[in-house]
Amino acid sequence: MLHSLRNRSPLLLRRTALRTYSTSEVVVNDPKAAQRTPPQNVSETNATPTSSEGSMDATLVEGVQEAEKMRTMQAPNRKGIWSRSQQPREKAMVGPRFEQSIMEDQPRPLAAIELIHKQPVRWRKERVVSCDGGGGPLGHPRIFINLDKPQINWCTYCGLPFANEHHRAHLEAQPTTTYPLAPTGHPAAVGEAQKVTDEPFAQR
């Protein structure tokens, strides 16, 4: 083989190299790449994958359709993203790291943007109220909220809703509201009195 390459002229070797390079497939900057449908990351071989929790703690069998649904859902309680800088879960959870893996074992925290809308409205008689998130080290800087308008006004820091008692009849007459007007008993809802003690740095 080496003897045959030595006998070839430099021009012939250059032409062979150019021919090899020109026939190779180059996919960089392909304008049709964005139009192609990406293949699903959960393969059929996930019928018998290996769970990270072990066979004694969790099942080793996972349905492909259910796993694909978990991969595309941004959170168990929300499908889409809630921030323009956030990458969709279906684009983030791709590649060798997530192949042959149980989707139930992957982190799936609940979306706080949905949980905050389970909080009932805090009715007040003052025109201006303040919110510190409950006080203590788990709170936030004090935010002042104007309640003059007949609408639900939420804290721009934590999202807790407030409304003036004078506008209760108007809000109750609305067909739907962004926050519940009364406690619904949802597990995510927290009580208004979140302090354990009256100390300035009391825990919530």
N, C-alpha and C positions, 0 to 999 in steps of 0.2 A: 504493500500500500504506500509506504514512504517512498519507494523507488518510483512509483508511477506519479506521485505528486511532484517529485524533483524534476521529472522529465517535462512537466507542463510549463508552458511559458507564463511569465507574469501577467500578460494580457488575458490569457485563458483563465487563470485563477481569479482575476478581478471580475471577469464576466460571470463566472460561476457564483461568486459571492454576491454580486448585484442581483442575479436571478433568484438566489435563495432569499435575499432580503425583500425583494419585491413581491414574492409569493406568500410571505408570512402575513398573518392576519393582525391588523392593528386596530384596536377597539378604543383607543384614546380619542376623546372629543367626538364621539359618535353622536350625531344629531338625533338618531332614532332610539338612543338608549333610554331616554326619559319616557318614550311612548310604550316601551315594552312592559308587560305585566311581570313584576318580580315573582319568582316562584316562592311558594309558601315555605317558611323556615322549618315547620314541623313536618318531618318526613313520615312515610308509612312505617319505617323501621322503629318508630317510637311506640309501636304496639308492645314491645318488651324492652323498655329502656331501663337504666339503672338509676334509682332514686338516690339523692344525696342524703336522705334521712335513713336509708337502710330498709331492708325488707321487713324488719320487725316493727317498724314505726309507720310506714306508709306503703301504699300499694305500688307495685312495679308496673302496672298496666295503665296506660293513659290513652284516651281516645284522641285521634288526630283532630277531629273537628272541634272538640272542646278545648284542646290545647291551642289551636289556632285562634279561637275566640279570646282566650286569656292573653295571648300575645298581642292582639290588636286592640284590646281594651286598655285605655290609659291607666285606669284604676278600676277596682271592682264596682265602684259606684259612679263612674264617669267614663264615657267612651272617647271623647276628644281631648285635646290639650286645652289648657287654661292660661297659657302664656305664650306670647309670640316667640320668645327665646327658647321655648321647650321643644325638644325633639319628640316626634310621635314614637310611641312604644314599638309599633310595628317596624319602624326604621332603625330604632336603637337596638332592639333585641334580634340581631341577625349575625350571621357568621359562625365560625366553628365553636365559639364559646357557648352558644345556646342550642347547638345541634345535639341530638341524642340526649336531651335533658327533659326532666319533668317540669312543666310550666307551673305546676302548683308549688314547687319548691322555690321559684323565683320571687323576689320581693314584689309585693302588690299592696302597698299602703293605700288607705282610703284617701280620696281627694278632699282636702280641707275646704275647697271652694264649694263643695256640695254639703259638707257637714255644717258649715256656718249658716246655711240657709234652713237648717233645722232648729235654730235658736228662736224662741218666741220673742215677740216685741216687748221691750221694756217701756211701760207706760209711765210718763212723767207729767207733772203739772207745771214745771218750770219751762220758760222759753228757751233757755240755754242750759245744757247739761254737759258733763264731762265724763270721759271714759278712760280708765287706766288699765283695762283688761282684767280687773279683779284685784289689783294691788300686789305688793310683795315682789320677790325676785322673778316671778313668772308673769308679771304684768308688763306694761309698756308705758312710754311717756304719755302724759295726760293730753287727751284730744278733746277739744270743745266742739259741741254739735248744736246747731241752731234748729229748733223744732217749730218754727213759725209756720212753715208750709204744711198743708194737709197731706202729708205723705210719710212713708217710713224713711227715716234718716239713719244711716249706719255709720259706725265708726270707721274712719278711713285707715285705721291702723290694724284693727283686728276683725272688723266686720260685724260687730254686735249691733242689732237694730234697736232704734229708739223712736218713739212717737209721742206727741202731746195728747194728753187725755181729752183735750177739747176736740180733737179730730177723730175720736174713736168711732162715732156713729158713721162718719163719712168713709172711713177705711173699712168698716164692717159691711158697708153697702157695696163695696167693690166685688166683682165676680171672683177675682184672684188677686193674691198679693205675693210679693217675693219672699216674705217671711210669714210664718204662722202668727196670727194675732193673739193666740192663747197657747199655753203649754199643751203639747200633743203626747207627751210621754215617750218621745223618741230617746233611745239610749245616748245619742250624741248631744242632746240638749243638757245644758248645765244651769243650775240655779243662780239667781241673782246674788245671793249671799255666798261668795266663794271664799271669804277669809275665815281662817280658823280662829285667829285672835284679832284684837284691835291694834296690835303693834304696828308701827310704820312699815316694818319689813316682814310682816307676817306671811306665812305660806298660804297659797290659795286652797 
